[in-house]
Amino acid sequence: MKRNILLPMIAALVFLMPAGPASAADTQTGTFSIVAFDAGTGELGVAVQSRAFNVGQSVPWAEAGVGALATQASTNESFGPSGLDLLRAGKSAGETLESLLAHDEGRENRQVGVVDAAGRSASHTGKKCLDWAGNITGDGYSIQGNILAGAGVVQAMRKAYLETDGEMAIRLIAALFAAQEAGGDRRGMQSAALLVVRPSEKYPEYRHRYVDLRVDDHPQPIRELDRIYRISEGTDMAEAHTRYAEEYRAAGKTVEMERELGWLAESIRRAIEAEKPNPSTLNGLAWSIASYGIHLEDALRAVSLAARLEPDSWEILDTMAEVHFRMGDREKAVEVERKAAAMAPDVTYLKEQIERFEKEEIPARKP
């Protein structure tokens, strides 16, 4: 009996399904994105928000030293790898876009933004993209959107990106916030993504994923993207900044080294001043800064706040002890580390730290 009931239901479902691929109009989704290049760092990035699930899966594509692109509206995901192949072969942003669209029957339903590793940009909005749809380009950026509240959305993105200080990821997030404040996707919000790639000889993984964050389904995806980026500032980003600072120091690039350390210092100050400070972020940033021997007063403020928020964390006390040691207070460092060791008596590392603080010469602060 169950088999007899299911067969007509399955037949009905098959009848309702399209015989072939869905039309462009059926699959078109509203989205706004920015693709950008930073000549100072060599970073390439894409930030995007949409009233569609998991926009980070299909829209953003980038590779350091090659280029970046966003493919949206009636999204052709093959444009991602194909576009990077063309850019890698030496084609400019404009040439890449032209090649992608040349034999694409759905090009009038497509929206694509491309920036190459020389900062040249190109963008396309098909005539059949749903209103409001449009794009603007400039030196080092391409901004595009469809099913938007109006042209003011992409204009607000450009203004925010160009006028915001700081590293690329922060500027890209600022552009998303500005777009939403100007009306954004007129259907609402659901997902957002941030992808930044950066050249590095010592750490080639950054060429493909320097920042790679996604919010697949959330009522406030841009705010959530910003929140998880702030957490990453105390983990992955803190490590990355110290790595680049060391690369620049070894290469004798003092200005670039100071820029990286300055961004690290900005991160810890943002973490301290956050509406809801995150103890893990504060602790991670304090450890990175203390390990490098800079901005130790800020490191002490951060780890002290973290300790108030999580008083039973021996990891936070270990960081606090390191900060005191780096600041020249050997006695305080030993006192705090002993408290940490009392919380975790089986952790041999803490005992080794106490011996180190008692015997080692205090490292000199770095300028």
Number of C-alpha atoms within 10 A of each C-alpha: 5 6 7 8 9 11 11 11 11 11 10 11 10 11 10 9 10 9 8 6 9 11 12 18 13 9 12 21 22 26 29 31 32 32 33 33 29 18 12 8 13 18 26 35 32 33 29 29 35 31 24 18 17 19 23 23 12 16 27 26 27 29 26 26 19 24 31 33 33 32 26 31 29 25 21 20 16 11 23 20 13 14 27 22 15 20 25 18 11 14 17 23 26 18 15 25 24 14 15 18 16 10 9 11 9 15 22 17 22 24 27 31 32 35 35 31 25 17 21 20 28 27 25 22 22 17 14 18 25 20 16 16 24 24 22 20 20 14 14 20 28 30 30 31 35 31 23 27 20 19 20 16 27 31 18 21 29 24 14 20 21 13 12 15 11 12 15 20 21 15 20 28 27 24 30 32 19 22 27 22 13 19 17 30 25 18 16 16 22 21 25 33 27 26 25 29 27 24 20 16 9 10 14 13 14 19 21 18 16 24 19 15 19 24 23 19 17 17 12 14 21 26 16 17 22 22 11 13 22 21 20 19 24 25 18 14 21 25 19 18 20 19 17 19 24 17 18 18 15 11 11 11 13 12 11 18 21 15 17 22 21 16 17 26 22 15 19 29 17 14 23 22 10 11 8 8 18 18 24 19 24 30 29 28 31 34 26 22 25 25 16 18 18 22 20 21 14 20 29 24 16 26 29 21 19 25 20 12 14 16 12 12 16 22 20 26 26 25 28 29 29 26 26 23 23 23 21 16 15 21 13 17 25 22 13 20 25 21 16 24 21 14 15 14 13 10 13 10 12 21 16 12 19 20 12 15 22 15 10 10 12 15 13 11 14 8 7
